[in-house]
């Protein structure tokens, strides 16, 4: 009968290797208990990563959409607040201008148009609203204030209407300045410092939302005409002709009343965009949650099985420590008789 023996050093190395393996196994099982996911993803999906990769790609896309949706929400919300302010100010100024235009008292016209001048500056400030370092009415140049200060706009408008001596000519010159194409020295050159309209925001797969309104848009310029006219009257337009000033004030009131309705309609349009973004964000969030559950199901570690395996490993470690202690306590003299 052959006898095989294991040397002391070899035995020590074997015990250390077993101890290391058991500790590593216990650590892995403890991590699985904590995270609820298998440490070996390949084993969890049985080597077929196709479905898991598809889920991961979808989650990555939804994460990108979430960032874009947040940005679109910020732009739309900022525009909504600004347009709400504009609509309120126009609604207040219009009736005051119309009422003042029927008075023969120059002081009444001066008071109404002075109020219009103040509100014009407030409207310009509202359109220049900056949120998180971005101007929502500046288009692609969102890091640039879209409109020049109100006094600079009125100075440029004053130069454009300086030679007019009739009410109709003055109004025509003012409207032509606001409506002039870029390069003709009008509003787009003297007042607007922003860029082109923003590209549509991709907020979901196959779905985009357009927040294209800038301070250069014709509908925004129309909002400013009546208040700008009132401000020009306040600064002395046709100062020597009371009846002409009354007629200009009447025109300013009509423009402002019309603009108030247009501002409300524009705000409603932005509101519908906000609703679309919100609906899309809700759908994306629900899809993200569903995909997260699916991913968890693919890689989840069964709590009961993991706990049972961990207890078994702990028992093995304790047994190994017991054997190690006993082997370490062996003495040759105990076997010598």
DOZALUM-711054 format. One line per 8 residues: number of its first residue (from 1); their letters; for each residue x negated, y, z of C-alpha. Coordinates in Angstrom, 1 decimal, padded with zeros to 4 digits. Last residue first. Example, Ala and Ser with C-alpha at 12.3 -4.5 7.8 and 13.67 -1.06 7.14 Angstrom:
2
2> sa> -013.7:-001.1:007.1 ~ -012.3:-004.5:007.8 .
END
This chain:
337
337> xxxxxxxx> -005.3:007.0:022.6 ~ -005.7:009.7:020.1 ~ -002.4:011.0:018.6 ~ -001.8:014.0:020.9 ~ -005.5:014.8:020.8 ~ -005.1:015.6:017.1 ~ -002.8:018.5:017.9 ~ 000.5:019.4:016.2 .
329> xxxxxxxx> 001.9:022.8:017.2 ~ 001.7:024.4:013.7 ~ 003.7:021.5:012.3 ~ 006.4:022.1:014.8 ~ 006.5:025.8:014.1 ~ 006.6:025.3:010.4 ~ 009.4:022.7:010.7 ~ 011.5:025.2:012.8 .
321> xxxxxxxx> 010.8:028.0:010.4 ~ 011.8:025.8:007.4 ~ 015.0:024.8:009.2 ~ 015.8:028.5:009.9 ~ 015.2:029.3:006.2 ~ 017.4:026.4:005.1 ~ 020.2:027.5:007.4 ~ 019.9:031.0:006.0 .
313> xxxxxxxx> 020.1:029.6:002.5 ~ 023.2:027.7:003.3 ~ 024.8:030.8:004.8 ~ 024.0:032.8:001.7 ~ 025.5:030.1:-000.5 ~ 028.8:030.2:001.5 ~ 028.9:034.0:001.4 ~ 028.3:034.0:-002.4 .
305> xxxxxxxx> 030.9:031.4:-003.0 ~ 033.5:033.3:-000.9 ~ 032.6:036.8:-002.4 ~ 032.7:035.6:-006.0 ~ 030.1:037.7:-007.8 ~ 031.6:040.0:-010.5 ~ 029.9:040.4:-013.9 ~ 032.7:039.9:-016.3 .
297> xxxxxxxx> 035.5:041.0:-013.9 ~ 033.5:044.1:-013.0 ~ 033.3:045.0:-016.7 ~ 037.0:044.6:-017.1 ~ 037.8:046.7:-014.1 ~ 035.5:049.4:-015.4 ~ 037.2:049.2:-018.8 ~ 040.6:049.8:-017.1 .
289> xxxxxxxx> 039.3:052.7:-015.1 ~ 037.7:054.3:-018.2 ~ 040.9:053.8:-020.2 ~ 042.9:055.5:-017.4 ~ 040.5:058.4:-017.4 ~ 040.5:058.7:-021.2 ~ 044.3:058.8:-021.1 ~ 044.4:061.5:-018.5 .
281> xxxxxxxx> 041.7:063.6:-020.3 ~ 043.8:063.3:-023.5 ~ 046.9:064.6:-021.8 ~ 044.9:067.4:-020.2 ~ 043.4:068.4:-023.6 ~ 046.7:068.4:-025.3 ~ 048.3:070.5:-022.5 ~ 045.4:073.0:-022.7 .
273> xxxxxxxx> 046.0:073.3:-026.4 ~ 049.7:073.9:-025.8 ~ 048.7:076.7:-023.4 ~ 046.4:078.2:-026.0 ~ 049.4:078.5:-028.3 ~ 051.4:080.0:-025.4 ~ 048.7:082.6:-024.8 ~ 048.9:083.5:-028.5 .
265> xxxxxxxx> 052.6:083.9:-028.3 ~ 052.3:086.0:-025.2 ~ 049.7:088.2:-026.9 ~ 051.9:088.5:-030.0 ~ 054.8:089.7:-027.8 ~ 052.7:092.3:-026.2 ~ 051.2:093.3:-029.6 ~ 054.7:094.3:-030.8 .
257> xxxxxxxx> 055.2:096.5:-027.8 ~ 051.7:097.9:-028.2 ~ 052.2:098.8:-031.8 ~ 055.5:100.5:-031.1 ~ 054.0:102.4:-028.2 ~ 051.0:103.6:-030.2 ~ 053.3:104.7:-033.0 ~ 055.3:106.8:-030.6 .
249> xxxxxxxx> 052.2:108.2:-029.1 ~ 051.0:109.2:-032.6 ~ 054.4:110.9:-033.2 ~ 054.1:112.8:-029.8 ~ 050.5:113.8:-030.7 ~ 051.8:115.1:-034.1 ~ 054.5:117.1:-032.3 ~ 052.0:118.6:-030.0 .
241> xxxxxxxx> 049.6:119.7:-032.7 ~ 046.4:121.3:-031.4 ~ 045.0:118.1:-029.8 ~ 045.2:116.0:-032.9 ~ 043.3:113.3:-031.2 ~ 042.1:114.6:-027.8 ~ 040.6:111.7:-025.8 ~ 044.0:110.6:-024.5 .
233> xxxxxxxx> 045.2:110.4:-028.1 ~ 042.2:108.1:-028.8 ~ 043.2:105.9:-025.8 ~ 046.7:105.6:-027.1 ~ 045.4:104.6:-030.5 ~ 043.1:102.0:-028.9 ~ 046.1:100.6:-027.0 ~ 048.1:100.3:-030.2 .
225> xxxxxxxx> 045.2:098.7:-032.1 ~ 043.9:096.2:-029.6 ~ 046.4:093.3:-029.9 ~ 046.0:093.5:-033.7 ~ 042.3:092.9:-033.3 ~ 043.1:089.7:-031.4 ~ 045.5:088.5:-034.2 ~ 042.8:089.3:-036.8 .
217> xxxxxxxx> 040.2:087.1:-035.1 ~ 037.0:088.9:-034.2 ~ 037.6:088.5:-030.4 ~ 037.4:084.7:-031.1 ~ 040.1:082.1:-031.5 ~ 038.8:078.8:-032.7 ~ 039.8:076.5:-029.8 ~ 040.4:073.4:-032.0 .
209> xxxxxxxx> 041.1:070.0:-030.5 ~ 039.8:066.8:-031.9 ~ 041.2:063.2:-031.8 ~ 039.8:060.2:-033.6 ~ 038.2:058.7:-030.5 ~ 038.8:061.3:-027.8 ~ 038.0:064.9:-027.0 ~ 036.0:065.9:-030.1 .
201> xxxxxxxx> 036.0:069.7:-029.8 ~ 036.7:071.5:-033.1 ~ 033.8:073.7:-034.3 ~ 033.6:077.1:-032.7 ~ 034.6:080.2:-034.7 ~ 031.7:082.4:-036.0 ~ 029.6:084.5:-033.7 ~ 029.9:087.3:-031.2 .
193> xxxxxxxx> 028.9:091.0:-031.3 ~ 032.2:092.6:-032.3 ~ 032.6:096.3:-031.9 ~ 030.7:098.3:-034.5 ~ 030.3:095.7:-037.3 ~ 033.5:093.6:-037.0 ~ 035.4:096.8:-036.0 ~ 034.5:098.7:-039.1 .
185> xxxxxxxx> 031.3:099.6:-040.9 ~ 032.1:097.9:-044.1 ~ 029.7:095.0:-043.6 ~ 032.2:092.7:-042.0 ~ 035.7:093.1:-043.5 ~ 037.7:096.2:-042.4 ~ 040.9:095.4:-040.4 ~ 040.2:097.4:-037.3 .
177> xxxxxxxx> 038.8:100.4:-039.3 ~ 041.6:100.2:-041.8 ~ 044.2:100.3:-038.9 ~ 042.6:103.4:-037.5 ~ 042.4:105.1:-040.9 ~ 046.0:104.3:-041.7 ~ 047.1:105.6:-038.3 ~ 045.2:108.9:-038.8 .
169> xxxxxxxx> 046.5:109.3:-042.4 ~ 050.1:108.7:-041.3 ~ 049.8:111.2:-038.5 ~ 048.1:113.8:-040.6 ~ 044.8:115.7:-040.3 ~ 042.3:112.8:-040.6 ~ 038.6:113.7:-040.9 ~ 037.6:112.3:-037.5 .
161> xxxxxxxx> 039.3:108.9:-037.9 ~ 036.2:106.7:-038.5 ~ 034.0:108.7:-036.1 ~ 036.6:108.4:-033.4 ~ 036.8:104.6:-034.0 ~ 033.0:104.4:-033.4 ~ 033.4:106.4:-030.2 ~ 036.3:104.3:-029.1 .
153> xxxxxxxx> 034.4:101.1:-029.5 ~ 031.4:102.6:-027.6 ~ 033.7:103.7:-024.7 ~ 035.3:100.3:-024.5 ~ 032.0:098.5:-024.1 ~ 030.9:096.3:-027.0 ~ 032.8:093.1:-027.5 ~ 031.7:089.4:-027.7 .
145> xxxxxxxx> 029.2:089.3:-024.8 ~ 026.6:086.8:-026.0 ~ 025.9:083.3:-024.6 ~ 028.9:082.0:-026.4 ~ 027.4:082.9:-029.8 ~ 029.3:080.0:-031.5 ~ 032.6:081.8:-030.8 ~ 032.4:084.9:-028.6 .
137> xxxxxxxx> 035.9:084.7:-027.1 ~ 035.1:082.1:-024.5 ~ 031.9:083.9:-023.2 ~ 029.6:081.4:-021.5 ~ 027.5:081.7:-018.3 ~ 029.7:079.6:-016.1 ~ 032.7:081.7:-017.1 ~ 032.2:085.1:-018.7 .
129> xxxxxxxx> 035.2:087.3:-019.4 ~ 034.5:089.7:-022.3 ~ 038.1:089.5:-023.5 ~ 039.2:090.6:-020.0 ~ 036.7:093.5:-020.0 ~ 038.1:094.7:-023.4 ~ 041.6:094.5:-021.9 ~ 040.5:096.5:-018.9 .
121> xxxxxxxx> 039.0:099.2:-021.1 ~ 042.3:099.4:-023.0 ~ 044.2:099.6:-019.8 ~ 042.3:102.7:-018.8 ~ 042.9:104.4:-022.1 ~ 046.6:103.4:-022.0 ~ 046.9:105.1:-018.6 ~ 045.4:108.2:-020.1 .
113> xxxxxxxx> 047.9:107.9:-023.0 ~ 050.8:107.9:-020.6 ~ 049.5:110.8:-018.5 ~ 048.5:112.9:-021.4 ~ 051.9:112.4:-023.1 ~ 053.6:113.5:-019.9 ~ 051.3:116.5:-019.5 ~ 052.1:117.6:-023.1 .
105> xxxxxxxx> 055.8:118.1:-022.1 ~ 058.0:117.8:-025.1 ~ 059.0:114.2:-024.1 ~ 060.2:111.5:-026.5 ~ 056.7:110.1:-027.0 ~ 056.3:109.6:-023.2 ~ 059.0:107.0:-023.1 ~ 057.5:105.1:-026.0 .
97> xxxxxxxx> 054.0:105.2:-024.3 ~ 055.4:104.0:-021.0 ~ 057.4:101.2:-022.6 ~ 054.3:099.9:-024.3 ~ 051.8:100.2:-021.4 ~ 053.3:097.7:-019.1 ~ 053.8:094.9:-021.6 ~ 050.4:095.6:-023.1 .
89> xxxxxxxx> 048.8:095.2:-019.7 ~ 050.7:092.0:-018.9 ~ 049.9:090.5:-022.4 ~ 046.2:091.3:-022.0 ~ 046.0:089.7:-018.5 ~ 047.7:086.5:-019.8 ~ 045.4:086.6:-022.7 ~ 042.4:086.6:-020.4 .
81> xxxxxxxx> 043.7:083.8:-018.2 ~ 044.5:081.6:-021.2 ~ 041.2:082.3:-022.8 ~ 039.3:081.2:-019.7 ~ 041.5:078.1:-019.4 ~ 040.9:077.2:-023.0 ~ 037.1:077.5:-022.8 ~ 036.9:075.6:-019.5 .
73> xxxxxxxx> 039.1:072.8:-020.7 ~ 037.0:072.5:-023.8 ~ 033.9:072.1:-021.7 ~ 035.5:069.5:-019.5 ~ 036.8:067.6:-022.5 ~ 033.3:067.6:-024.0 ~ 031.8:066.1:-020.9 ~ 034.6:063.5:-020.5 .
65> xxxxxxxx> 034.3:062.6:-024.2 ~ 030.6:061.7:-023.6 ~ 031.6:059.5:-020.6 ~ 034.3:057.9:-022.8 ~ 031.7:057.0:-025.4 ~ 029.4:055.5:-022.8 ~ 032.4:053.5:-021.4 ~ 033.2:052.2:-024.9 .
57> xxxxxxxx> 029.6:051.2:-025.5 ~ 029.5:049.3:-022.1 ~ 032.7:047.5:-022.9 ~ 031.5:046.4:-026.2 ~ 028.2:045.3:-024.7 ~ 030.1:043.2:-022.2 ~ 032.1:041.5:-024.9 ~ 029.1:040.6:-027.0 .
49> xxxxxxxx> 026.7:039.7:-024.1 ~ 027.2:035.9:-024.5 ~ 024.5:034.2:-022.3 ~ 026.9:032.7:-019.9 ~ 028.4:036.1:-019.1 ~ 027.4:035.8:-015.4 ~ 024.2:033.9:-016.2 ~ 023.1:036.8:-018.4 .
41> xxxxxxxx> 024.0:039.3:-015.7 ~ 021.8:037.6:-013.1 ~ 022.3:039.8:-010.0 ~ 026.0:039.0:-010.1 ~ 028.1:041.9:-009.0 ~ 030.0:042.6:-005.7 ~ 027.4:045.2:-004.8 ~ 026.9:044.2:-001.2 .
33> xxxxxxxx> 027.5:040.5:-001.4 ~ 025.4:040.4:-004.6 ~ 022.6:042.2:-002.9 ~ 022.8:039.7:000.0 ~ 022.7:036.8:-002.5 ~ 019.6:038.3:-004.1 ~ 017.9:038.8:-000.7 ~ 018.7:035.2:000.3 .
25> xxxxxxxx> 017.2:033.8:-002.9 ~ 014.0:035.9:-002.4 ~ 013.8:034.8:001.2 ~ 014.2:031.2:000.1 ~ 011.6:031.4:-002.6 ~ 009.1:033.1:-000.3 ~ 009.6:030.5:002.5 ~ 009.2:027.7:000.0 .
17> xxxxxxxx> 006.0:029.2:-001.3 ~ 004.6:029.8:002.2 ~ 005.4:026.2:003.2 ~ 003.7:024.9:000.1 ~ 000.6:027.1:000.8 ~ 000.4:025.9:004.4 ~ 000.6:022.3:003.2 ~ -002.1:022.8:000.7 .
9> xxxxxxxx> -004.3:024.2:003.4 ~ -003.6:021.3:005.8 ~ -004.2:018.7:003.2 ~ -001.5:016.5:001.9 ~ -001.8:012.8:002.3 ~ -001.1:009.9:000.0 ~ -001.3:006.3:001.2 ~ -001.4:003.4:-001.1 .
1> x> 000.0:000.0:000.0 .
END
